[in-house]
Amino acid sequence: MIFKGWQKTSLIEYPGKISTVLFTGGCNFRCPFCYNTELVERPGELADLSAEMVLQYLSENRALYQAVVVSGGEPTLHSRLPEFFERVKDLGLSTGLETNGTNPAMVSQLLQGAGVDFIGMDVKAPLKWSAYQAAAGLAEDRANLLEKVKRTLCLLKGARVLVELRCTVVPGLHERADILALAEQLEGFPSFILQQFKPDGVLEPRMRKVKPFNPQDLEDLRGRISRLFARCELRGC
């Protein structure tokens, strides 16, 4: 397996654990507010990091970490992800996945094989095609991806792993009512995070001039929906 980026240490990617974060190249979404532009559009221009090199480093430095998180891009596009996670677990480290939820077959494989301990899923908008199409930057003929997102959510609803759902709140793509509707759709999940939009360097140039929501407005929104989740937080404000 080949990675295209590496954040050696993170205190937030895996809840409650010190993790190292690896990034895969390529994605089947084109979210206009995505800040991992090179990973999505030009992964071939980034240097390769082999799984063997990463595993060797982790073997030599395992005392520094408690978990390994694979992010992207979209990690579930890479067929060797389960094998990589198995080898990480052999080192005694927890495994985490950050995904857009469009590969329920891969998620099911990881859950059934106990290959993953934590899944953070980015939910882009209320679960209706018009909203999701705009937020994920999808063409009209990609509506099947939303159905796959819904299937992944169903898998995670009953999963015996740590699950965190996230939504980046973007002016122009989301109204207050959209987040309220999404929260109702996701009621019962243990954790829902509202993430502040950051315009610098995002994929769609027009979005770089968009002013983020006022943090107090997001806090008020969080207060409205917090009753639906055991944990509901703001991030990035």
JOBEL-V680635 format. One record per pair of residues at least 6 apart in sequence whose C-alpha atoms are under 8 Angstrom apart, sorted by the first residue. I is the first residue (numbers start at 1). GAP is how many residues later the second one is. D is the distance in whole Angstrom. If there is no record, write none. Layout:
# JOBEL-V680635
i & gap & d
I & GAP & D
I & GAP & D
This chain:
# JOBEL-V680635
i & gap & d
1 & 49 & 6
1 & 50 & 5
1 & 77 & 8
1 & 79 & 6
1 & 80 & 7
1 & 83 & 7
2 & 22 & 7
2 & 46 & 6
2 & 47 & 6
2 & 48 & 5
2 & 49 & 6
3 & 19 & 7
3 & 20 & 6
3 & 21 & 5
3 & 22 & 7
3 & 45 & 6
3 & 46 & 5
3 & 47 & 6
3 & 48 & 7
4 & 18 & 8
4 & 19 & 6
4 & 20 & 5
4 & 21 & 6
4 & 35 & 7
4 & 39 & 7
4 & 42 & 6
4 & 43 & 6
4 & 44 & 5
4 & 45 & 6
5 & 17 & 6
5 & 18 & 5
5 & 19 & 7
5 & 41 & 8
5 & 42 & 8
5 & 44 & 7
6 & 14 & 8
6 & 15 & 6
6 & 16 & 5
6 & 17 & 6
7 & 13 & 6
7 & 14 & 5
7 & 15 & 6
8 & 11 & 8
8 & 12 & 5
8 & 13 & 6
9 & 9 & 7
9 & 10 & 6
9 & 11 & 5
9 & 12 & 7
9 & 56 & 8
10 & 8 & 6
10 & 9 & 5
10 & 10 & 6
10 & 11 & 7
11 & 6 & 7
11 & 7 & 5
11 & 8 & 6
12 & 6 & 8
13 & 6 & 7
13 & 8 & 8
13 & 56 & 7
14 & 53 & 7
14 & 55 & 7
14 & 82 & 7
14 & 104 & 7
17 & 48 & 8
17 & 49 & 6
17 & 50 & 7
18 & 46 & 8
18 & 47 & 5
18 & 48 & 5
18 & 49 & 6
19 & 46 & 5
19 & 47 & 6
19 & 48 & 5
19 & 49 & 5
19 & 50 & 7
20 & 45 & 7
20 & 47 & 7
20 & 48 & 5
20 & 49 & 6
21 & 47 & 6
21 & 48 & 5
21 & 49 & 6
21 & 50 & 7
22 & 46 & 8
22 & 47 & 6
22 & 48 & 5
22 & 49 & 6
22 & 50 & 8
23 & 16 & 8
23 & 47 & 6
23 & 48 & 5
23 & 49 & 5
23 & 50 & 7
23 & 52 & 8
24 & 15 & 7
24 & 46 & 7
24 & 47 & 6
24 & 48 & 5
24 & 49 & 6
24 & 50 & 7
24 & 51 & 6
25 & 14 & 5
25 & 15 & 6
25 & 18 & 5
25 & 19 & 8
25 & 47 & 6
25 & 48 & 5
25 & 49 & 7
25 & 50 & 8
26 & 13 & 6
26 & 14 & 5
26 & 15 & 7
26 & 16 & 8
26 & 17 & 6
26 & 46 & 7
26 & 47 & 5
26 & 48 & 6
26 & 51 & 8
27 & 12 & 8
27 & 13 & 5
27 & 45 & 8
27 & 46 & 5
27 & 47 & 5
27 & 50 & 8
28 & 46 & 7
29 & 107 & 6
29 & 108 & 6
29 & 109 & 6
30 & 10 & 8
30 & 106 & 6
30 & 107 & 5
30 & 108 & 7
30 & 173 & 8
31 & 103 & 8
31 & 104 & 6
31 & 105 & 4
31 & 106 & 5
31 & 107 & 8
31 & 172 & 7
32 & 103 & 7
32 & 104 & 7
32 & 105 & 6
32 & 170 & 7
32 & 171 & 5
32 & 172 & 5
32 & 175 & 7
33 & 137 & 8
33 & 164 & 7
33 & 165 & 8
33 & 166 & 7
33 & 169 & 5
33 & 170 & 6
33 & 171 & 7
33 & 174 & 7
34 & 168 & 5
34 & 169 & 5
34 & 170 & 8
35 & 165 & 8
35 & 166 & 6
35 & 167 & 4
35 & 168 & 6
36 & 36 & 8
36 & 37 & 7
36 & 166 & 7
36 & 167 & 8
37 & 164 & 8
37 & 165 & 7
37 & 166 & 5
38 & 7 & 8
38 & 8 & 8
39 & 7 & 8
39 & 33 & 7
39 & 34 & 6
40 & 32 & 8
40 & 33 & 5
51 & 33 & 7
55 & 32 & 8
55 & 33 & 7
58 & 33 & 8
59 & 32 & 7
62 & 29 & 8
62 & 31 & 8
65 & 28 & 8
66 & 27 & 5
66 & 28 & 6
67 & 26 & 5
67 & 27 & 4
67 & 28 & 6
67 & 29 & 7
68 & 20 & 7
68 & 25 & 7
68 & 26 & 6
68 & 27 & 5
68 & 28 & 6
69 & 26 & 6
69 & 27 & 4
69 & 28 & 6
69 & 29 & 7
70 & 26 & 6
70 & 27 & 5
70 & 28 & 6
71 & 26 & 6
71 & 27 & 5
71 & 28 & 7
72 & 26 & 7
72 & 27 & 8
74 & 24 & 8
74 & 25 & 6
74 & 26 & 7
75 & 6 & 7
75 & 22 & 8
75 & 23 & 7
75 & 24 & 7
76 & 23 & 7
76 & 27 & 6
76 & 30 & 6
76 & 31 & 8
77 & 26 & 8
82 & 27 & 8
82 & 28 & 6
82 & 33 & 6
85 & 10 & 6
85 & 30 & 6
85 & 31 & 7
86 & 29 & 6
88 & 6 & 7
88 & 7 & 7
89 & 6 & 7
89 & 26 & 8
94 & 22 & 8
94 & 23 & 6
95 & 20 & 7
95 & 21 & 5
95 & 22 & 5
95 & 23 & 6
96 & 20 & 6
96 & 21 & 6
96 & 22 & 5
96 & 23 & 6
96 & 24 & 8
97 & 19 & 7
97 & 21 & 6
97 & 22 & 5
97 & 23 & 6
98 & 21 & 6
98 & 22 & 5
98 & 23 & 6
98 & 24 & 8
99 & 20 & 8
99 & 21 & 6
99 & 22 & 5
99 & 23 & 6
100 & 21 & 6
100 & 22 & 5
100 & 23 & 7
100 & 49 & 7
101 & 6 & 8
101 & 20 & 6
101 & 21 & 7
101 & 22 & 8
101 & 47 & 7
101 & 48 & 5
101 & 49 & 8
101 & 51 & 6
101 & 52 & 7
102 & 43 & 6
102 & 44 & 7
102 & 46 & 5
102 & 47 & 5
102 & 50 & 7
103 & 45 & 7
103 & 46 & 8
103 & 49 & 7
104 & 44 & 6
104 & 45 & 7
104 & 47 & 6
104 & 48 & 5
104 & 51 & 8
107 & 45 & 7
107 & 48 & 8
108 & 47 & 7
110 & 6 & 6
111 & 48 & 7
111 & 50 & 8
116 & 45 & 8
117 & 44 & 5
117 & 45 & 6
118 & 43 & 6
118 & 44 & 5
118 & 45 & 6
118 & 46 & 8
119 & 42 & 7
119 & 43 & 6
119 & 44 & 5
119 & 45 & 6
120 & 43 & 6
120 & 44 & 5
120 & 45 & 6
120 & 46 & 7
121 & 42 & 8
121 & 43 & 6
121 & 44 & 5
121 & 45 & 6
122 & 43 & 6
122 & 44 & 5
122 & 45 & 6
122 & 46 & 8
123 & 42 & 7
123 & 43 & 6
123 & 44 & 5
124 & 8 & 6
124 & 11 & 6
124 & 12 & 6
124 & 43 & 6
124 & 44 & 7
125 & 6 & 6
125 & 7 & 5
125 & 10 & 6
125 & 42 & 7
125 & 49 & 7
125 & 53 & 7
125 & 54 & 7
125 & 57 & 7
126 & 6 & 7
126 & 52 & 6
126 & 53 & 7
126 & 55 & 6
126 & 56 & 5
126 & 59 & 8
127 & 19 & 7
127 & 23 & 8
127 & 55 & 7
127 & 58 & 8
128 & 18 & 8
129 & 14 & 7
129 & 17 & 7
131 & 42 & 8
132 & 6 & 8
132 & 14 & 7
133 & 6 & 7
133 & 7 & 8
133 & 10 & 8
134 & 39 & 7
135 & 38 & 6
156 & 7 & 7
157 & 31 & 8
157 & 32 & 6
163 & 26 & 8
163 & 27 & 7
163 & 28 & 7
164 & 25 & 8
164 & 26 & 7
164 & 27 & 5
164 & 28 & 6
164 & 29 & 7
165 & 24 & 8
165 & 26 & 6
165 & 27 & 5
165 & 28 & 6
166 & 26 & 6
166 & 27 & 5
166 & 28 & 6
166 & 29 & 7
167 & 25 & 8
167 & 26 & 6
167 & 27 & 5
167 & 28 & 6
168 & 26 & 6
168 & 27 & 4
168 & 28 & 6
168 & 29 & 6
169 & 10 & 8
169 & 25 & 7
169 & 26 & 6
169 & 27 & 6
169 & 28 & 6
169 & 44 & 8
170 & 26 & 8
170 & 27 & 6
170 & 42 & 7
170 & 43 & 7
171 & 39 & 7
171 & 40 & 7
171 & 41 & 6
171 & 42 & 7
176 & 45 & 7
180 & 41 & 8
180 & 44 & 8
180 & 45 & 7
183 & 42 & 6
183 & 45 & 7
184 & 44 & 7
187 & 41 & 5
187 & 42 & 6
188 & 40 & 6
188 & 41 & 6
189 & 40 & 6
189 & 41 & 8
190 & 39 & 6
190 & 40 & 5
190 & 41 & 6
191 & 38 & 6
191 & 39 & 6
191 & 40 & 5
191 & 41 & 6
192 & 37 & 7
192 & 39 & 6
192 & 40 & 5
192 & 41 & 7
193 & 39 & 6
193 & 40 & 5
193 & 41 & 6
193 & 42 & 7
194 & 24 & 8
194 & 28 & 7
194 & 38 & 8
194 & 39 & 6
194 & 40 & 5
194 & 41 & 6
195 & 39 & 6
195 & 40 & 5
195 & 41 & 6
195 & 42 & 8
196 & 16 & 7
196 & 17 & 7
196 & 19 & 8
196 & 38 & 7
196 & 39 & 6
196 & 40 & 5
196 & 41 & 6
197 & 15 & 6
197 & 16 & 8
197 & 39 & 8
198 & 14 & 7
199 & 8 & 6
199 & 9 & 5
199 & 10 & 7
199 & 11 & 7
199 & 12 & 7
199 & 13 & 7
200 & 8 & 6
201 & 7 & 7
202 & 6 & 6
215 & 22 & 6
218 & 16 & 8
219 & 15 & 7
222 & 10 & 7
222 & 11 & 7
222 & 12 & 7
225 & 7 & 8
226 & 6 & 5
